[in-house]
């Protein structure tokens, strides 16, 4: 029996577009990480991973939600947790690459982006530690996204 939950991952470029369409970012990094470098976006909810199981109901069920962290690993786990707890897997997604790739793309942040930024521009490419990324195109687009459509992949956690 397969106990993996399929969750969607999108790259920072797509997240930036989704934010303009009313999506919410949920940052699961710890407070000290957020104090060093934070997303500078209006629709943001901060729930540290250490508090997530107790506070996950603060995440709206009627809105597009993008889970984020430093590199995409912790937020991938919380995305799977939400889907496992009844959230729509089409509306709750993980941003691969985390704030590292977000800052590397030059998207709005507060704090010292140089502390964590990956300037490679590869926002979606490669393997994550705890997830196998399935790429339909087999290579990265110039934008750093995995699929020619610009951005969606699937990961298992």
C-alpha positions in Angstrom: 0.0 0.0 0.0 1.3 3.4 -0.9 1.3 5.8 2.1 2.6 8.8 0.2 0.4 11.8 -0.3 0.9 13.6 -3.6 1.3 17.3 -3.2 1.9 20.0 -5.8 5.0 22.1 -5.9 5.2 25.4 -7.8 8.2 27.7 -8.4 8.6 31.3 -7.1 7.6 32.7 -10.5 4.2 31.1 -10.2 3.9 32.0 -6.5 4.5 35.6 -7.5 1.6 35.4 -10.0 -0.7 33.6 -7.6 -0.1 36.4 -5.0 -1.3 38.9 -7.5 -4.5 36.8 -7.8 -5.1 36.7 -4.0 -3.2 33.7 -2.8 -1.9 33.5 0.8 1.7 32.5 1.7 2.1 30.5 4.9 5.7 30.6 6.2 6.6 27.7 8.5 10.1 28.9 9.4 10.9 29.7 13.0 10.7 33.2 14.3 14.5 33.8 14.4 14.7 32.8 10.7 11.9 35.2 9.8 13.7 38.0 11.7 16.8 37.5 9.5 15.0 37.3 6.2 11.2 37.6 5.5 8.9 37.5 2.6 7.7 41.1 1.9 4.2 40.3 0.7 0.9 41.5 1.9 -0.9 38.1 2.2 1.3 36.3 4.7 0.6 34.1 7.7 3.5 32.9 9.9 3.0 29.6 11.7 6.3 28.1 12.9 6.7 24.4 12.2 7.1 23.8 16.0 3.5 25.2 16.4 2.0 23.9 13.2 0.0 20.9 14.4 -1.7 23.0 17.0 -2.3 26.0 14.7 -2.9 24.5 11.3 -6.6 25.4 11.4 -5.6 29.0 11.0 -4.8 28.2 7.4 -8.0 29.1 5.4 -9.7 26.3 3.5 -11.4 28.6 1.0 -8.3 30.2 -0.4 -5.3 29.3 -2.5 -2.4 28.7 -0.1 1.3 28.4 -0.8 3.4 26.8 1.9 7.0 28.1 2.3 10.1 27.7 4.3 13.8 28.3 3.8 14.4 25.7 1.1 11.1 23.9 0.5 11.6 20.8 2.7 9.7 21.7 5.8 6.9 23.4 3.9 6.6 20.3 1.7 5.9 18.3 4.9 3.3 20.8 6.1 1.6 20.8 2.7 1.3 17.0 2.9 0.0 17.4 6.5 -2.7 19.8 5.3 -3.8 17.6 2.4 -3.9 14.6 4.8 -6.2 16.7 7.0 -8.7 17.5 4.3 -7.3 20.5 2.5 -7.7 20.6 -1.3 -4.5 19.4 -2.9 -5.1 21.7 -5.9 -5.4 24.8 -3.6 -2.7 24.1 -1.1 0.7 23.8 -2.7 4.4 23.9 -1.7 6.8 26.5 -3.1 9.9 24.6 -4.1 13.2 26.2 -3.3 11.8 28.3 -0.4 12.9 31.8 0.4 16.3 30.9 -0.9 15.0 30.7 -4.5 12.4 33.5 -3.9 15.2 35.9 -2.9 17.5 34.6 -5.7 14.8 35.5 -8.2 14.8 39.1 -6.8 11.3 38.9 -5.4 10.4 41.1 -2.4 12.1 40.3 0.9 12.9 42.2 4.1 16.2 41.6 5.8 19.5 40.4 4.4 18.7 38.3 1.3 22.5 37.6 1.0 22.3 35.4 4.1 20.4 32.7 2.3 20.0 33.5 -1.3 20.9 31.0 -4.0 21.7 33.0 -7.1 21.7 30.1 -9.4 18.2 30.9 -10.6 17.2 27.2 -10.4 14.0 27.7 -8.5 12.4 24.3 -9.2 15.1 22.0 -10.4 16.7 19.1 -8.7 15.8 16.8 -5.9 14.7 17.8 -2.5 16.0 15.9 0.5 12.6 14.3 1.5 10.8 14.3 -1.8 11.2 12.9 -5.2 10.3 15.5 -7.8 8.7 14.3 -11.0 9.5 16.5 -13.9 7.4 16.1 -17.0 9.7 18.1 -19.2 12.9 16.5 -18.0 14.8 19.8 -17.9 14.4 23.3 -16.5 13.0 26.2 -18.4 15.0 29.5 -18.4 12.6 30.8 -15.7 13.8 28.0 -13.4 10.5 26.2 -13.5 10.4 22.5 -14.3 7.6 22.4 -16.8 7.1 24.3 -20.0 3.7 25.5 -18.7 5.7 27.4 -16.2 5.6 25.9 -13.0 3.9 22.9 -11.6 5.4 19.7 -10.5 4.4 16.9 -8.2 6.2 15.7 -5.2 5.5 12.8 -2.8 6.1 13.1 0.9 
